[in-house]
């Protein structure tokens, strides 16, 4: 069996390509972050994501309970099950990195800790502009807190 040289990347994209923006799974999207719109290349268009498993950059966080495809107002509500004691979290559409329809998985570009630290989801306030501004701002800030070119 051939051994891999640990000093080489073995096909891993260079995170410094494009200034570290959107060059690899888990990287920030190229251009300005829009929390409430799915990325063009995410593979979400025209698909019902309810029931899909959701994967953070460091593992599974639950299943999609509700998905919105409203223009400039899209999001996922994820039932976290036992991960955070049965709570639900709301993820703005812009956090969706890509979707694997064969595996029925949605991959988001945030860690479990980042998602857990987000403003708490409350079904009665999910359409409230103040809550959406707070949540969108939180996820926008999580991009700027990590220097470009740093793997997540």
C-alpha positions in Angstrom: 0.0 0.0 0.0 1.4 3.4 -1.0 2.0 5.9 1.9 0.9 9.5 1.5 3.5 12.2 2.2 2.0 14.3 5.1 3.8 17.4 3.8 1.7 17.5 0.6 -1.9 18.5 0.2 -3.1 15.5 -1.8 -5.6 17.4 -3.9 -6.8 19.8 -1.2 -7.5 23.2 -2.8 -5.1 26.0 -1.9 -7.0 28.0 0.7 -5.1 31.1 -0.4 -6.6 31.0 -3.9 -9.0 33.9 -4.5 -7.8 35.5 -1.2 -9.2 32.6 0.8 -12.7 33.4 -0.3 -14.8 30.5 -1.5 -12.0 28.4 -2.8 -12.7 25.3 -0.7 -15.6 23.7 1.2 -16.0 25.7 4.4 -14.5 28.8 2.9 -16.3 32.1 2.8 -18.3 32.8 -0.4 -16.6 34.8 -3.1 -17.7 38.5 -2.9 -19.9 40.0 -0.2 -21.7 37.7 2.2 -25.5 37.8 1.7 -27.1 36.0 4.6 -30.6 35.7 3.2 -29.8 34.3 -0.3 -28.6 30.9 -1.3 -25.3 30.9 -3.3 -25.7 30.3 -7.0 -23.5 27.2 -6.9 -25.0 25.7 -3.7 -27.4 23.4 -5.6 -30.5 24.5 -3.8 -32.7 25.8 -6.6 -36.1 24.2 -6.9 -35.4 21.5 -4.2 -37.4 20.8 -1.0 -34.6 20.4 1.6 -37.0 19.3 4.5 -35.6 16.1 6.0 -32.1 16.5 4.7 -29.3 16.1 7.2 -27.2 19.2 8.0 -23.4 19.1 8.3 -21.4 21.8 9.9 -17.7 22.0 9.2 -17.0 19.8 12.1 -19.9 17.3 12.1 -23.6 16.7 12.0 -26.0 19.2 13.6 -29.4 17.8 12.8 -32.1 17.7 10.1 -33.9 20.4 8.1 -37.3 21.0 9.7 -38.3 23.9 7.5 -36.8 25.6 4.4 -37.6 28.9 2.8 -36.8 29.9 -0.7 -38.2 33.5 -0.5 -36.1 36.0 -2.5 -33.7 37.8 -0.2 -35.3 36.1 2.8 -34.3 32.4 2.6 -33.3 30.3 5.6 -33.3 26.8 7.1 -34.7 25.8 10.4 -32.7 22.9 11.7 -33.9 20.5 14.4 -30.8 19.7 16.4 -32.2 16.8 18.3 -30.0 15.8 21.2 -27.0 17.9 20.0 -28.3 21.1 21.8 -31.1 19.5 23.8 -33.7 19.3 21.1 -33.6 23.0 20.2 -34.0 24.4 16.7 -31.7 26.8 15.1 -32.2 29.1 12.2 -29.5 29.3 9.5 -29.6 32.1 7.0 -29.4 30.7 3.4 -26.0 32.3 2.8 -24.4 29.8 5.2 -25.2 26.9 2.9 -22.0 25.9 1.1 -23.5 23.1 -1.0 -26.1 20.3 -1.1 -25.5 16.6 -1.8 -28.8 15.4 -3.1 -27.7 11.8 -3.4 -26.7 11.7 0.3 -29.6 14.1 1.2 -27.2 16.4 3.1 -26.8 20.2 3.3 -23.3 21.4 4.1 -23.0 24.7 5.9 -19.8 26.6 6.3 -19.9 27.2 10.0 -18.7 25.1 13.0 -20.9 23.6 15.6 -19.7 26.2 18.1 -20.5 29.1 15.8 -24.0 27.8 15.3 -24.5 27.1 19.0 -23.4 30.6 19.8 -25.9 32.2 17.4 -28.8 34.3 18.6 -31.4 31.8 19.9 -34.2 30.8 17.5 -37.8 31.5 18.5 -40.5 30.5 16.0 -42.5 33.5 17.0 -39.8 36.0 16.0 -38.4 34.4 12.8 -40.0 37.0 10.6 -39.2 39.9 12.9 -36.8 42.3 11.1 -34.9 43.0 14.3 -34.2 39.3 14.9 -33.3 38.8 11.2 -30.9 41.8 11.4 -29.3 40.4 14.6 -29.0 36.8 13.1 -27.7 38.0 9.7 -25.2 40.3 11.4 -24.0 37.5 13.6 -23.3 35.2 10.7 -21.7 38.0 8.7 -19.4 38.8 11.6 -18.3 35.1 11.8 -16.7 35.6 8.4 -14.7 38.7 9.4 -13.5 37.1 12.6 -11.4 34.6 10.8 -8.4 35.9 8.7 -8.6 35.1 5.0 -6.8 32.0 4.0 -7.4 30.3 7.4 -9.0 26.9 7.2 -12.2 26.6 9.3 
